[in-house]
Amino acid sequence: MQQPSDEIKSRLDIVDVLREYIQLKPAGINFRANCPFHHEKTPSFMVSPEKQIWHCFGCQDGGDIFSFVMKIEGINFVEALRLLAPKAGVQLKAQNPKLTSQRNRLLDILDLSSKYYHKVLMESGQAKWARDYLENRGLEESIIEEWGIGYSPNSWDDLINFLKSKGYNDGEIFSAGMSIKKEGMGRYYNRFRDRIMFPIRDVNSNVLGFSARVNPEKEEEEKMGKYINSPQTMIYDKSKVLFGLDKAKLEIKREELAIIVEGQMDVITAHQNGFKNVIASSGTALTEEQILLIKRYCENIALSFDMDKAGEMAAKRGINQAMKAEMNIKVIELPNGKDPDECIKKNKDEWIKSVKSAKHIMQYYIDKTFDGLDLEQIADRREAVKILLPIIAKLYNKIEQDFWIKKLSQKIDVGENLLREALNDAMNANQTKVQYTENKSNENFESKKSREDMLSELLLALMIKFSSYIEYVSNNIIPDHIFGLSNQGIYKNLIIYYNKNNNDTEIDYQNFKESQPQVDEKLLNRLVLLADKDFYNYDSEHAKIEIVKIIVELKKSYISSRLKEIAKLITIAEKEKNQDELKNLMKEFKLLADEIGN
């Protein structure tokens, strides 16, 4: 019987799954992208649709569809199985004990709670005020259904009793953030009561928590606030979630723009009116994790926030994170201080116009800063520099920094050189803070590997891709000429496999991998993608030329190294006056010297 993991892999294409997380671009028969696991400017992340594998030549990580999802989602294998099964149309058996991890049980509790609240909203008389409120806010029934909006009754234990009837205990319900423990007692009661419930979902549409709006009639007396959110739990971390991203991600990728607003109603109203690339930070500052989440789908963000003073906004909204990640950031200014929800409902065209005319973040800062300043006053010019230079210093790209220094110089009529000196001071001050710096792991990794190691890998990659030359290579080079024990192991196994399979001109990669359990699978995947990355446009003749060059270089390197060793041994033999050993060493030295000359 086929294992669920094998069935999922057979039904899903790795390219389709990875495209939900990163922007893949064709590279010959494969695809490449900027690695989502480390910061880089030059794409080193490769995906093979033929082999259904991925490998990053920067951080040296790689694997299959499951290893990618596990790494990017921060989950274990069983959780990845659960996440991918619905995409593949594979039914997982609930009785399998491996599928009942604590995390999965909490996800089930939240999913059931969401469905319970939604049913109550749509059917209960208690929820009439909530239905009326949503209708007055202009939400259609279909959108309420799509977003799973619900209502938590004014009850202390209805949800707890419902979840217990489904087999969950008090501890699990509490761990999911759905109940509160009464101080000094062992009793639990519902966390949410008499509120409209907005499910908060991850990028794969799993419910992680809720944002709950109080009954308008109780706003003044409610001490907990108009909105309360689920607490941080094993599965909910608000710094890693963006409201609506599960529904917006494809449109964000298509539009190459993510519009970020503050509230849930702003997002839902935007989607109902056809603006489906809108997501919310839920009133919190943007975090590095959220920025990297957006960067999977596009490089451009437009902010529609209630703006504050320019000098304070970057820190308050976490925009410096986006600057350092080299996102293209714009600011949407809505007329008359409207919020997106109000603007879209009153005048869609006004919203469209505002989005199209959004300002670059630095231009917004400049305009905001100079609004109310008198440039005839030296003190005001100093104030402008004091506000704007630290923000320019946060721009990661030097070209951008140069552009805005020139702009500021023209605006206040001060020499660029003076501003650059001040900018360097501001940047030095910033270095004491945590900075988003480019990960140089690709260069670092390659520099740690010797030239011979890299040549050996290239030769193996060519042997796998152009397997008709395996016999030629084996006749011209011995395992000792290959550098690295792992590389030597794969070289030997390739030749054994080739001879065992009657010198097939094409290696069945999957069959070879499965027939060699002792082979380093991650290295093997790397070699396969290395061949496609560097030699995808080579024909057989060009491959032969490259193979000959590499063989010559590896032989020369090996012989040179051996000559140095023999020279040391000759010195020792001379000191010890071992004439027989000296004679043999001199003979080997001459043979090797002649060979390297040839």
C-alpha angles and dihedrals in degrees: 000000000000115000116241090241092054091046091051092049091049092052101041127067112222090220093056093048096046091048088067087065108029141023108256122196127193116261108178108296090343139053132245135197144164106280112256091208099062135019115260139154098206114059111244099159112106130190126193114204089187095054095029091227138118134206135179114215088197106056092016094232122136148141141125136312093287097049090051095051092044092052099043095043095039092232137128128252096267091051091049088051090054092047096049098039096078091047089054095042091241119149113220116208109244093210092065102111091210089066095057101077118153092255092052092049090053090050089051091051092052093045091051091046091052092051091045093052092046092051090049091050093051099041113022124095088215089065096058093107090051093050090048091048093052091046091051088051087058100250117152121222091245092056091047087053094046094051094040093232112182147173129241109214121232091259134121098217115007095110093042091053091047093051092046089054087058092056103266124129133221093260093054093046090050092047089053089057095245099116141038125220116232111239115255092007136083093231127111130205135188115284093210123049131170094354138124107249123219111188114226110216135189123235089277093053096253111148108242101169145320142264108212127200119208124236104270089230090062098043096107096044096041108102096187094066138253091286127028124184135206114273122250109281140168089280104027121071110159092204090066100045133078117195112243097008092123089061097035103045098090093047091046089055092046094047092037087223136097116201111205121202132171109241140048093236090054089056097044094047090049092052093046088055095049100264096121101163092075122113134168136233086203093235095301130114115271111259130210089249091054092048091051089048091056091044089064087072108028145351096228130082131177118198123213102183136141093265126223132191110321096238093054100041100078094057095038096052097036090242091142086070090059092045093053090047087057094240117162102243128195133174123226112213114200119202121254094009094287121163119233093257093055095040095051094047094048100040124001092185090057089055092048091049092049092051092049092049095046112144127235107258093246092049088051091051092048094049092045093047096049093045102108097008122119107219090197086071116080090209091058092050089052089049091053091051091046091055101038106038095065088051093050087049089060091060106105096203114081093206090056091048090052092049094052094043088058091048092050091045091055092045096054097027095237126138116266093228092060091051091048091054090050090046091055089053090051091049092050088053090052092055091076089065128074107275134197103235130178113263108235093192093127093058092038093051094047092046090055090054118076122240088247092055090053093046089050091052091049091051092050090047090053091047090054094046097040099031093166085079096056091097091049092051093047090052092052106037136040126214091257089064089062113086121224127037093243091051091049090051093053091045092055093045092050092055093045091049092046093051093043091054095054096260094297109197090223126046118224095226096199092047091048092049093049092046092055106055091163092059118103100253095198091053091046091053089049092053093049092052092041089060091049092044098050103025106029092119096043121114123207095271094051090046091054091052091051092047092052091050092051094046090052092049094047092048092048091049093048093047093046090052091047091049090056090051092049091048089057091047091049090055090051093046090051092051091048091043090230098161098180092051090044092052093051092046093050090050092051091045091054093047092050093045090052091047094051088049090054 
